[in-house]
Amino acid sequence: MQTSTLKRHADLMDRMAETLGLDLEEKALRGDLPFDEIANAVMRCTGCTGAGACEKWLQDHADGAEQTPHYCRNADLFKTLR
C-alpha cells in the first residue's frame, strides 16, 4: 500500500473524529483506545471506495456532527468512543 494512501486515510480518520468531537490521541493516552486499534481503523478506512464522498461530507459538516455517514467503515468504533 502506498504511503500517500495511508496518509490520506489517516487524515480522514482524524478529521472524522474531530467532526464527531473526539480526540483519538487523547483517547489512546487515557487507555480508552489501544494505539493498534487506531492503526486497524486506518486500515479499514483504506478499504473504503468513498474517500472523495467522505471528504465532501467532512466539508459539509465542518461545524460538527452527531454520527458518521452511513458508509463509514469505522462507524461502530466512533459510536463506541462517543
Chimera marker file (.cmm) of the C-alpha trace (Angstrom):
<marker_set name="trace">
<marker id="1" x="0.000" y="0.000" z="0.000" r="1" g="1" b="0" radius="0.5"/>
<marker id="2" x="1.275" y="3.423" z="-0.877" r="1" g="1" b="0" radius="0.5"/>
<marker id="3" x="2.276" y="5.839" z="1.861" r="1" g="1" b="0" radius="0.5"/>
<marker id="4" x="0.096" y="8.532" z="0.285" r="1" g="1" b="0" radius="0.5"/>
<marker id="5" x="-2.970" y="6.289" z="0.636" r="1" g="1" b="0" radius="0.5"/>
<marker id="6" x="-2.238" y="5.641" z="4.309" r="1" g="1" b="0" radius="0.5"/>
<marker id="7" x="-1.666" y="9.343" z="4.953" r="1" g="1" b="0" radius="0.5"/>
<marker id="8" x="-4.880" y="10.310" z="3.177" r="1" g="1" b="0" radius="0.5"/>
<marker id="9" x="-6.965" y="7.867" z="5.170" r="1" g="1" b="0" radius="0.5"/>
<marker id="10" x="-5.223" y="8.667" z="8.456" r="1" g="1" b="0" radius="0.5"/>
<marker id="11" x="-6.131" y="12.302" z="7.797" r="1" g="1" b="0" radius="0.5"/>
<marker id="12" x="-9.736" y="11.362" z="7.005" r="1" g="1" b="0" radius="0.5"/>
<marker id="13" x="-9.919" y="9.359" z="10.243" r="1" g="1" b="0" radius="0.5"/>
<marker id="14" x="-8.554" y="12.251" z="12.261" r="1" g="1" b="0" radius="0.5"/>
<marker id="15" x="-10.912" y="14.733" z="10.628" r="1" g="1" b="0" radius="0.5"/>
<marker id="16" x="-13.885" y="12.419" z="11.155" r="1" g="1" b="0" radius="0.5"/>
<marker id="17" x="-13.004" y="12.077" z="14.838" r="1" g="1" b="0" radius="0.5"/>
<marker id="18" x="-12.699" y="15.849" z="15.208" r="1" g="1" b="0" radius="0.5"/>
<marker id="19" x="-16.027" y="16.351" z="13.426" r="1" g="1" b="0" radius="0.5"/>
<marker id="20" x="-17.597" y="13.996" z="15.971" r="1" g="1" b="0" radius="0.5"/>
<marker id="21" x="-15.931" y="15.818" z="18.866" r="1" g="1" b="0" radius="0.5"/>
<marker id="22" x="-13.382" y="13.082" z="19.532" r="1" g="1" b="0" radius="0.5"/>
<marker id="23" x="-9.650" y="13.349" z="20.134" r="1" g="1" b="0" radius="0.5"/>
<marker id="24" x="-8.210" y="9.949" z="19.202" r="1" g="1" b="0" radius="0.5"/>
<marker id="25" x="-4.776" y="10.742" z="20.629" r="1" g="1" b="0" radius="0.5"/>
<marker id="26" x="-6.293" y="11.711" z="23.970" r="1" g="1" b="0" radius="0.5"/>
<marker id="27" x="-8.441" y="8.561" z="23.968" r="1" g="1" b="0" radius="0.5"/>
<marker id="28" x="-5.332" y="6.469" z="23.315" r="1" g="1" b="0" radius="0.5"/>
<marker id="29" x="-3.293" y="8.199" z="26.016" r="1" g="1" b="0" radius="0.5"/>
<marker id="30" x="-6.092" y="7.645" z="28.546" r="1" g="1" b="0" radius="0.5"/>
<marker id="31" x="-6.179" y="3.957" z="27.633" r="1" g="1" b="0" radius="0.5"/>
<marker id="32" x="-9.665" y="4.140" z="26.107" r="1" g="1" b="0" radius="0.5"/>
<marker id="33" x="-8.349" y="3.234" z="22.663" r="1" g="1" b="0" radius="0.5"/>
<marker id="34" x="-5.352" y="0.974" z="22.028" r="1" g="1" b="0" radius="0.5"/>
<marker id="35" x="-2.885" y="2.530" z="19.586" r="1" g="1" b="0" radius="0.5"/>
<marker id="36" x="-3.048" y="-0.610" z="17.452" r="1" g="1" b="0" radius="0.5"/>
<marker id="37" x="-6.824" y="-0.104" z="17.111" r="1" g="1" b="0" radius="0.5"/>
<marker id="38" x="-6.135" y="3.305" z="15.548" r="1" g="1" b="0" radius="0.5"/>
<marker id="39" x="-3.906" y="1.562" z="13.013" r="1" g="1" b="0" radius="0.5"/>
<marker id="40" x="-6.620" y="-1.041" z="12.389" r="1" g="1" b="0" radius="0.5"/>
<marker id="41" x="-9.180" y="1.739" z="11.888" r="1" g="1" b="0" radius="0.5"/>
<marker id="42" x="-6.945" y="3.470" z="9.342" r="1" g="1" b="0" radius="0.5"/>
<marker id="43" x="-6.568" y="0.160" z="7.500" r="1" g="1" b="0" radius="0.5"/>
<marker id="44" x="-10.363" y="-0.293" z="7.478" r="1" g="1" b="0" radius="0.5"/>
<marker id="45" x="-10.662" y="3.219" z="6.097" r="1" g="1" b="0" radius="0.5"/>
<marker id="46" x="-8.210" y="2.465" z="3.280" r="1" g="1" b="0" radius="0.5"/>
<marker id="47" x="-10.595" y="-0.253" z="2.089" r="1" g="1" b="0" radius="0.5"/>
<marker id="48" x="-13.343" y="2.293" z="1.512" r="1" g="1" b="0" radius="0.5"/>
<marker id="49" x="-14.019" y="3.397" z="-2.046" r="1" g="1" b="0" radius="0.5"/>
<marker id="50" x="-15.809" y="6.557" z="-0.865" r="1" g="1" b="0" radius="0.5"/>
<marker id="51" x="-12.854" y="8.707" z="0.206" r="1" g="1" b="0" radius="0.5"/>
<marker id="52" x="-13.966" y="11.541" z="-2.076" r="1" g="1" b="0" radius="0.5"/>
<marker id="53" x="-17.503" y="11.383" z="-0.692" r="1" g="1" b="0" radius="0.5"/>
<marker id="54" x="-16.044" y="11.368" z="2.817" r="1" g="1" b="0" radius="0.5"/>
<marker id="55" x="-14.004" y="14.490" z="2.103" r="1" g="1" b="0" radius="0.5"/>
<marker id="56" x="-17.161" y="16.206" z="0.810" r="1" g="1" b="0" radius="0.5"/>
<marker id="57" x="-19.152" y="15.032" z="3.848" r="1" g="1" b="0" radius="0.5"/>
<marker id="58" x="-16.468" y="16.397" z="6.164" r="1" g="1" b="0" radius="0.5"/>
<marker id="59" x="-16.565" y="19.768" z="4.380" r="1" g="1" b="0" radius="0.5"/>
<marker id="60" x="-20.353" y="19.847" z="4.667" r="1" g="1" b="0" radius="0.5"/>
<marker id="61" x="-20.149" y="19.065" z="8.399" r="1" g="1" b="0" radius="0.5"/>
<marker id="62" x="-17.330" y="21.414" z="9.349" r="1" g="1" b="0" radius="0.5"/>
<marker id="63" x="-19.374" y="22.606" z="12.344" r="1" g="1" b="0" radius="0.5"/>
<marker id="64" x="-19.614" y="19.070" z="13.721" r="1" g="1" b="0" radius="0.5"/>
<marker id="65" x="-21.871" y="16.046" z="13.506" r="1" g="1" b="0" radius="0.5"/>
<marker id="66" x="-23.522" y="13.535" z="15.808" r="1" g="1" b="0" radius="0.5"/>
<marker id="67" x="-22.664" y="10.474" z="13.714" r="1" g="1" b="0" radius="0.5"/>
<marker id="68" x="-20.626" y="9.340" z="10.747" r="1" g="1" b="0" radius="0.5"/>
<marker id="69" x="-22.046" y="8.972" z="7.263" r="1" g="1" b="0" radius="0.5"/>
<marker id="70" x="-23.765" y="5.606" z="6.749" r="1" g="1" b="0" radius="0.5"/>
<marker id="71" x="-20.927" y="4.216" z="4.624" r="1" g="1" b="0" radius="0.5"/>
<marker id="72" x="-18.154" y="4.812" z="7.190" r="1" g="1" b="0" radius="0.5"/>
<marker id="73" x="-16.291" y="1.585" z="7.917" r="1" g="1" b="0" radius="0.5"/>
<marker id="74" x="-15.410" y="2.889" z="11.378" r="1" g="1" b="0" radius="0.5"/>
<marker id="75" x="-18.898" y="3.998" z="12.411" r="1" g="1" b="0" radius="0.5"/>
<marker id="76" x="-19.082" y="1.409" z="15.208" r="1" g="1" b="0" radius="0.5"/>
<marker id="77" x="-15.702" y="2.435" z="16.609" r="1" g="1" b="0" radius="0.5"/>
<marker id="78" x="-16.626" y="6.110" z="16.627" r="1" g="1" b="0" radius="0.5"/>
<marker id="79" x="-20.003" y="5.350" z="18.177" r="1" g="1" b="0" radius="0.5"/>
<marker id="80" x="-18.311" y="3.364" z="20.962" r="1" g="1" b="0" radius="0.5"/>
<marker id="81" x="-15.807" y="6.135" z="21.634" r="1" g="1" b="0" radius="0.5"/>
<marker id="82" x="-18.523" y="8.784" z="21.911" r="1" g="1" b="0" radius="0.5"/>
<link id1="1" id2="2" r="1" g="1" b="0" radius="0.2"/>
<link id1="2" id2="3" r="1" g="1" b="0" radius="0.2"/>
<link id1="3" id2="4" r="1" g="1" b="0" radius="0.2"/>
<link id1="4" id2="5" r="1" g="1" b="0" radius="0.2"/>
<link id1="5" id2="6" r="1" g="1" b="0" radius="0.2"/>
<link id1="6" id2="7" r="1" g="1" b="0" radius="0.2"/>
<link id1="7" id2="8" r="1" g="1" b="0" radius="0.2"/>
<link id1="8" id2="9" r="1" g="1" b="0" radius="0.2"/>
<link id1="9" id2="10" r="1" g="1" b="0" radius="0.2"/>
<link id1="10" id2="11" r="1" g="1" b="0" radius="0.2"/>
<link id1="11" id2="12" r="1" g="1" b="0" radius="0.2"/>
<link id1="12" id2="13" r="1" g="1" b="0" radius="0.2"/>
<link id1="13" id2="14" r="1" g="1" b="0" radius="0.2"/>
<link id1="14" id2="15" r="1" g="1" b="0" radius="0.2"/>
<link id1="15" id2="16" r="1" g="1" b="0" radius="0.2"/>
<link id1="16" id2="17" r="1" g="1" b="0" radius="0.2"/>
<link id1="17" id2="18" r="1" g="1" b="0" radius="0.2"/>
<link id1="18" id2="19" r="1" g="1" b="0" radius="0.2"/>
<link id1="19" id2="20" r="1" g="1" b="0" radius="0.2"/>
<link id1="20" id2="21" r="1" g="1" b="0" radius="0.2"/>
<link id1="21" id2="22" r="1" g="1" b="0" radius="0.2"/>
<link id1="22" id2="23" r="1" g="1" b="0" radius="0.2"/>
<link id1="23" id2="24" r="1" g="1" b="0" radius="0.2"/>
<link id1="24" id2="25" r="1" g="1" b="0" radius="0.2"/>
<link id1="25" id2="26" r="1" g="1" b="0" radius="0.2"/>
<link id1="26" id2="27" r="1" g="1" b="0" radius="0.2"/>
<link id1="27" id2="28" r="1" g="1" b="0" radius="0.2"/>
<link id1="28" id2="29" r="1" g="1" b="0" radius="0.2"/>
<link id1="29" id2="30" r="1" g="1" b="0" radius="0.2"/>
<link id1="30" id2="31" r="1" g="1" b="0" radius="0.2"/>
<link id1="31" id2="32" r="1" g="1" b="0" radius="0.2"/>
<link id1="32" id2="33" r="1" g="1" b="0" radius="0.2"/>
<link id1="33" id2="34" r="1" g="1" b="0" radius="0.2"/>
<link id1="34" id2="35" r="1" g="1" b="0" radius="0.2"/>
<link id1="35" id2="36" r="1" g="1" b="0" radius="0.2"/>
<link id1="36" id2="37" r="1" g="1" b="0" radius="0.2"/>
<link id1="37" id2="38" r="1" g="1" b="0" radius="0.2"/>
<link id1="38" id2="39" r="1" g="1" b="0" radius="0.2"/>
<link id1="39" id2="40" r="1" g="1" b="0" radius="0.2"/>
<link id1="40" id2="41" r="1" g="1" b="0" radius="0.2"/>
<link id1="41" id2="42" r="1" g="1" b="0" radius="0.2"/>
<link id1="42" id2="43" r="1" g="1" b="0" radius="0.2"/>
<link id1="43" id2="44" r="1" g="1" b="0" radius="0.2"/>
<link id1="44" id2="45" r="1" g="1" b="0" radius="0.2"/>
<link id1="45" id2="46" r="1" g="1" b="0" radius="0.2"/>
<link id1="46" id2="47" r="1" g="1" b="0" radius="0.2"/>
<link id1="47" id2="48" r="1" g="1" b="0" radius="0.2"/>
<link id1="48" id2="49" r="1" g="1" b="0" radius="0.2"/>
<link id1="49" id2="50" r="1" g="1" b="0" radius="0.2"/>
<link id1="50" id2="51" r="1" g="1" b="0" radius="0.2"/>
<link id1="51" id2="52" r="1" g="1" b="0" radius="0.2"/>
<link id1="52" id2="53" r="1" g="1" b="0" radius="0.2"/>
<link id1="53" id2="54" r="1" g="1" b="0" radius="0.2"/>
<link id1="54" id2="55" r="1" g="1" b="0" radius="0.2"/>
<link id1="55" id2="56" r="1" g="1" b="0" radius="0.2"/>
<link id1="56" id2="57" r="1" g="1" b="0" radius="0.2"/>
<link id1="57" id2="58" r="1" g="1" b="0" radius="0.2"/>
<link id1="58" id2="59" r="1" g="1" b="0" radius="0.2"/>
<link id1="59" id2="60" r="1" g="1" b="0" radius="0.2"/>
<link id1="60" id2="61" r="1" g="1" b="0" radius="0.2"/>
<link id1="61" id2="62" r="1" g="1" b="0" radius="0.2"/>
<link id1="62" id2="63" r="1" g="1" b="0" radius="0.2"/>
<link id1="63" id2="64" r="1" g="1" b="0" radius="0.2"/>
<link id1="64" id2="65" r="1" g="1" b="0" radius="0.2"/>
<link id1="65" id2="66" r="1" g="1" b="0" radius="0.2"/>
<link id1="66" id2="67" r="1" g="1" b="0" radius="0.2"/>
<link id1="67" id2="68" r="1" g="1" b="0" radius="0.2"/>
<link id1="68" id2="69" r="1" g="1" b="0" radius="0.2"/>
<link id1="69" id2="70" r="1" g="1" b="0" radius="0.2"/>
<link id1="70" id2="71" r="1" g="1" b="0" radius="0.2"/>
<link id1="71" id2="72" r="1" g="1" b="0" radius="0.2"/>
<link id1="72" id2="73" r="1" g="1" b="0" radius="0.2"/>
<link id1="73" id2="74" r="1" g="1" b="0" radius="0.2"/>
<link id1="74" id2="75" r="1" g="1" b="0" radius="0.2"/>
<link id1="75" id2="76" r="1" g="1" b="0" radius="0.2"/>
<link id1="76" id2="77" r="1" g="1" b="0" radius="0.2"/>
<link id1="77" id2="78" r="1" g="1" b="0" radius="0.2"/>
<link id1="78" id2="79" r="1" g="1" b="0" radius="0.2"/>
<link id1="79" id2="80" r="1" g="1" b="0" radius="0.2"/>
<link id1="80" id2="81" r="1" g="1" b="0" radius="0.2"/>
<link id1="81" id2="82" r="1" g="1" b="0" radius="0.2"/>
</marker_set>
